[in-house]
Amino acid sequence: MTQSSDSFDQDRLRQQDHAAFEALVCKLHSPMLSVARAIVGDSLAEEVVQEAWVSAYRNLPRFEGRSSIKTWLFTIVSNEAKTRLRKEKRMVALEDITQDGSVDYLGDDRFHRFGGHWKQPPPDWHLDSPDQLLEERHLQKCIDHTVSILPPQQRAVFLLRDIEQEALSEICNILDVTESYVRVLLHRARLKLMQVIDRYQETGEC
């Protein structure tokens, strides 16, 4: 059977091979935790993800490959989180958006108003010296820190879209939100990161 583009060995996973499953956990635990946090908050997220892993392992032999293994797992953790939320009878506060769900672009002109794509991609960095490589590592730490402190739903949408390359429609299903709201969250996360990068390039500080 042809493997999907997420590059995990689906045949071994269906056989519940422990090494293959451990590799899957190492790769996807962090983004799954972000999904859980976006739905149930920090206090319950780790427990929800653990339950999702147990459920995923139990159901691996029945995985049919209709979606990628990543999308399948994100859906499992999303469903676990929503079930837990209903049990806890808790409500997760959503970030403020306009009544019509439109994006507040805050005057930033680096993105197209509709679709959220770059008008002009950031320039490539040419790193030719150890000092430049060290600077890149410092910037990466700064970016990682910024992502870690984004509001939970912004972080989840950013990781699912820009890191895991999930389709907008899949993100809507995973988080149970509208596409317009996903675009709001994605734009805000990208804008925050661009502000951090701009400040770093100007001052050398995060």
URGI-V10759 format. One record per pair of residues at least 12 apart in sequence whose ideal C-beta (glycine too) atoms are under 10 Angstrom apart, sorted by the first residue. I is the first residue (numbers start at 1). J is the second residue. D is the distance in whole Angstrom. If there is no record, write none. Layout:
I_J_D ; I_J_D
This chain:
1_14_9 ; 1_65_7 ; 2_65_9 ; 3_65_9 ; 3_68_10 ; 3_69_9 ; 4_65_7 ; 4_66_10 ; 4_67_8 ; 4_68_5 ; 4_69_7 ; 4_70_8 ; 4_71_9 ; 4_72_10 ; 5_68_7 ; 5_70_9 ; 5_165_9 ; 6_24_10 ; 6_27_9 ; 6_28_9 ; 6_67_10 ; 6_68_5 ; 6_69_5 ; 6_70_5 ; 6_71_8 ; 6_72_10 ; 6_73_10 ; 6_164_9 ; 6_165_9 ; 7_27_9 ; 7_68_10 ; 7_69_9 ; 7_70_10 ; 8_20_7 ; 8_21_10 ; 8_23_7 ; 8_24_6 ; 8_27_8 ; 8_28_9 ; 8_68_9 ; 8_69_5 ; 8_70_8 ; 8_73_10 ; 9_23_8 ; 9_24_9 ; 9_69_10 ; 10_60_9 ; 10_63_7 ; 10_64_10 ; 10_65_6 ; 10_68_9 ; 10_69_6 ; 12_24_10 ; 12_60_10 ; 13_56_9 ; 13_57_9 ; 13_60_5 ; 13_61_9 ; 13_63_7 ; 13_69_7 ; 14_60_6 ; 14_61_5 ; 14_62_8 ; 14_63_6 ; 14_64_9 ; 14_65_9 ; 15_60_8 ; 15_61_8 ; 16_57_6 ; 16_58_9 ; 16_60_5 ; 16_61_7 ; 17_60_9 ; 18_57_10 ; 20_60_9 ; 21_53_9 ; 21_56_9 ; 21_57_6 ; 21_60_8 ; 24_53_9 ; 24_56_8 ; 24_57_9 ; 24_60_9 ; 24_69_7 ; 24_70_9 ; 24_73_8 ; 25_49_10 ; 25_53_6 ; 25_56_9 ; 25_57_9 ; 25_73_10 ; 27_69_10 ; 27_70_9 ; 27_73_10 ; 28_49_10 ; 28_53_9 ; 28_56_10 ; 28_69_8 ; 28_70_6 ; 28_73_6 ; 28_74_8 ; 28_77_9 ; 28_164_8 ; 29_46_10 ; 29_49_7 ; 29_50_10 ; 29_52_10 ; 29_53_8 ; 29_73_10 ; 29_77_10 ; 30_49_10 ; 30_148_10 ; 30_159_8 ; 30_163_9 ; 31_70_8 ; 31_73_9 ; 31_74_7 ; 31_77_9 ; 31_155_9 ; 31_156_8 ; 31_159_5 ; 31_160_7 ; 31_163_7 ; 31_164_6 ; 31_166_9 ; 32_45_9 ; 32_48_9 ; 32_49_5 ; 32_52_6 ; 32_53_8 ; 32_56_9 ; 32_70_9 ; 32_73_6 ; 32_74_7 ; 32_76_9 ; 32_77_5 ; 32_78_9 ; 32_80_10 ; 32_81_10 ; 32_156_10 ; 32_159_10 ; 33_45_6 ; 33_46_7 ; 33_48_9 ; 33_49_5 ; 33_52_10 ; 33_77_8 ; 33_152_10 ; 33_155_10 ; 33_156_9 ; 33_159_10 ; 34_49_10 ; 34_74_10 ; 34_77_10 ; 34_147_9 ; 34_148_10 ; 34_150_9 ; 34_152_7 ; 34_153_9 ; 34_154_10 ; 34_155_5 ; 34_156_5 ; 34_157_9 ; 34_158_9 ; 34_159_5 ; 34_160_8 ; 34_163_9 ; 34_164_10 ; 35_48_9 ; 35_49_8 ; 35_52_9 ; 35_73_9 ; 35_74_6 ; 35_75_9 ; 35_76_10 ; 35_77_5 ; 35_78_6 ; 35_80_10 ; 35_81_7 ; 35_152_9 ; 35_153_10 ; 35_155_10 ; 35_156_5 ; 35_157_10 ; 35_159_8 ; 35_160_7 ; 35_164_10 ; 35_171_9 ; 35_174_6 ; 35_175_7 ; 36_48_4 ; 36_49_5 ; 36_50_10 ; 36_51_9 ; 36_52_7 ; 36_74_10 ; 36_77_6 ; 36_78_8 ; 36_80_8 ; 36_81_5 ; 36_84_9 ; 36_152_9 ; 36_156_9 ; 37_49_9 ; 37_81_9 ; 37_92_10 ; 37_151_10 ; 37_152_4 ; 37_153_9 ; 37_155_7 ; 37_156_7 ; 38_78_9 ; 38_81_8 ; 38_92_8 ; 38_151_9 ; 38_152_5 ; 38_153_4 ; 38_154_8 ; 38_155_7 ; 38_156_4 ; 38_157_8 ; 38_159_10 ; 38_160_9 ; 38_174_9 ; 38_175_6 ; 38_176_10 ; 38_177_9 ; 38_185_9 ; 39_77_9 ; 39_78_7 ; 39_79_10 ; 39_80_9 ; 39_81_4 ; 39_82_6 ; 39_84_8 ; 39_85_6 ; 39_92_6 ; 39_152_8 ; 39_153_9 ; 39_156_8 ; 39_174_9 ; 39_175_7 ; 39_176_8 ; 39_177_10 ; 40_80_9 ; 40_81_5 ; 40_82_8 ; 40_83_10 ; 40_84_6 ; 40_85_5 ; 40_88_8 ; 40_90_7 ; 40_92_7 ; 40_152_9 ; 41_81_10 ; 41_85_9 ; 41_88_10 ; 41_90_8 ; 41_92_6 ; 41_93_9 ; 41_152_7 ; 42_152_8 ; 43_88_10 ; 43_90_9 ; 44_81_8 ; 44_84_6 ; 44_85_8 ; 44_87_10 ; 44_88_7 ; 44_90_8 ; 45_77_9 ; 45_81_8 ; 45_84_10 ; 45_152_8 ; 47_80_9 ; 47_81_10 ; 47_84_8 ; 48_77_7 ; 48_78_9 ; 48_79_10 ; 48_80_5 ; 48_81_5 ; 48_82_9 ; 48_83_9 ; 48_84_5 ; 48_85_9 ; 49_73_10 ; 49_76_10 ; 49_77_6 ; 49_80_8 ; 49_81_9 ; 50_77_10 ; 50_80_9 ; 51_76_9 ; 51_77_9 ; 51_80_5 ; 51_81_9 ; 51_83_9 ; 51_84_8 ; 52_73_7 ; 52_74_9 ; 52_75_10 ; 52_76_5 ; 52_77_4 ; 52_78_9 ; 52_79_8 ; 52_80_5 ; 52_81_8 ; 52_84_10 ; 53_73_9 ; 53_76_9 ; 53_77_8 ; 53_80_10 ; 54_76_10 ; 54_80_9 ; 55_73_10 ; 55_76_6 ; 55_77_9 ; 55_79_9 ; 55_80_7 ; 56_69_9 ; 56_72_8 ; 56_73_6 ; 56_75_10 ; 56_76_5 ; 56_77_8 ; 56_80_10 ; 59_72_9 ; 59_76_8 ; 60_72_9 ; 67_170_8 ; 68_164_9 ; 68_165_10 ; 68_166_9 ; 68_170_9 ; 70_160_9 ; 70_164_6 ; 70_165_9 ; 70_166_7 ; 70_170_9 ; 71_160_9 ; 71_164_9 ; 71_166_7 ; 71_167_9 ; 71_170_6 ; 71_171_10 ; 71_173_9 ; 71_174_8 ; 73_174_10 ; 74_156_9 ; 74_160_7 ; 74_164_8 ; 74_166_7 ; 74_170_8 ; 74_171_9 ; 74_173_9 ; 74_174_5 ; 74_175_9 ; 75_170_8 ; 75_173_7 ; 75_174_6 ; 76_174_10 ; 77_174_8 ; 78_156_10 ; 78_173_8 ; 78_174_5 ; 78_175_7 ; 78_176_7 ; 79_174_9 ; 79_176_10 ; 81_174_10 ; 81_175_9 ; 81_176_10 ; 82_175_10 ; 82_176_7 ; 92_152_8 ; 92_153_8 ; 93_151_10 ; 93_153_10 ; 94_151_10 ; 94_153_7 ; 94_177_8 ; 94_181_8 ; 94_185_10 ; 95_151_6 ; 95_152_9 ; 95_153_6 ; 95_154_7 ; 95_181_9 ; 95_184_8 ; 95_185_7 ; 95_188_8 ; 96_184_10 ; 97_178_10 ; 97_180_8 ; 97_181_6 ; 97_184_5 ; 97_185_9 ; 97_188_9 ; 98_180_10 ; 98_184_8 ; 100_180_8 ; 101_177_10 ; 101_178_6 ; 101_179_9 ; 101_180_3 ; 101_181_6 ; 101_182_10 ; 101_183_8 ; 101_184_7 ; 102_114_10 ; 102_180_7 ; 102_183_9 ; 102_184_8 ; 103_116_7 ; 103_180_8 ; 103_181_10 ; 103_183_6 ; 103_184_5 ; 103_185_9 ; 103_186_9 ; 103_187_5 ; 103_188_8 ; 103_191_10 ; 104_184_7 ; 104_187_8 ; 104_188_8 ; 104_191_10 ; 105_187_7 ; 105_188_10 ; 105_191_8 ; 106_187_9 ; 106_188_9 ; 106_191_7 ; 106_195_10 ; 108_187_8 ; 108_190_9 ; 108_191_6 ; 108_194_8 ; 108_195_9 ; 110_122_8 ; 110_190_8 ; 110_191_8 ; 110_194_7 ; 111_183_10 ; 111_186_10 ; 111_187_6 ; 111_190_7 ; 111_191_8 ; 111_194_9 ; 113_187_10 ; 114_183_9 ; 115_168_10 ; 115_183_8 ; 116_161_9 ; 116_168_9 ; 116_182_9 ; 116_183_5 ; 116_184_9 ; 116_186_6 ; 116_187_5 ; 116_190_8 ; 118_190_9 ; 118_194_10 ; 122_194_8 ; 122_197_8 ; 125_139_9 ; 125_201_10 ; 135_200_9 ; 135_201_10 ; 135_204_8 ; 138_200_8 ; 138_204_8 ; 138_205_10 ; 138_206_8 ; 139_196_9 ; 139_197_7 ; 139_200_5 ; 139_201_8 ; 139_204_9 ; 139_206_8 ; 141_206_8 ; 142_193_10 ; 142_196_6 ; 142_197_8 ; 142_199_9 ; 142_200_6 ; 142_205_8 ; 142_206_4 ; 143_193_6 ; 143_196_7 ; 143_197_7 ; 143_200_9 ; 143_206_9 ; 145_196_9 ; 145_206_7 ; 146_189_9 ; 146_192_6 ; 146_193_6 ; 146_195_9 ; 146_196_5 ; 146_197_9 ; 146_200_10 ; 146_206_8 ; 147_159_7 ; 147_162_10 ; 147_163_9 ; 147_189_8 ; 147_192_9 ; 147_193_7 ; 147_196_10 ; 149_192_9 ; 150_185_9 ; 150_188_8 ; 150_189_6 ; 150_192_7 ; 150_193_9 ; 151_185_8 ; 151_188_8 ; 151_189_9 ; 151_192_10 ; 152_185_10 ; 153_175_7 ; 153_177_8 ; 153_181_8 ; 153_182_9 ; 153_184_10 ; 153_185_5 ; 153_188_10 ; 153_189_9 ; 154_184_9 ; 154_185_5 ; 154_186_8 ; 154_187_9 ; 154_188_6 ; 154_189_4 ; 154_190_9 ; 154_192_8 ; 155_185_9 ; 155_189_7 ; 156_171_8 ; 156_174_8 ; 156_175_6 ; 156_177_10 ; 156_182_10 ; 156_185_8 ; 156_189_9 ; 157_171_6 ; 157_172_10 ; 157_174_10 ; 157_175_7 ; 157_177_9 ; 157_181_9 ; 157_182_6 ; 157_183_9 ; 157_184_9 ; 157_185_4 ; 157_186_5 ; 157_187_10 ; 157_188_9 ; 157_189_6 ; 157_190_10 ; 158_185_8 ; 158_186_6 ; 158_188_9 ; 158_189_4 ; 158_190_7 ; 158_192_9 ; 158_193_8 ; 159_171_10 ; 159_189_9 ; 160_174_7 ; 160_175_8 ; 160_182_9 ; 160_186_9 ; 161_182_8 ; 161_183_10 ; 161_185_9 ; 161_186_6 ; 161_189_9 ; 161_190_9 ; 162_186_8 ; 162_189_8 ; 162_190_7 ; 162_193_9 ; 168_182_6 ; 168_183_8 ; 168_186_8 ; 169_182_9 ; 171_183_10 ; 171_185_9 ; 171_186_9
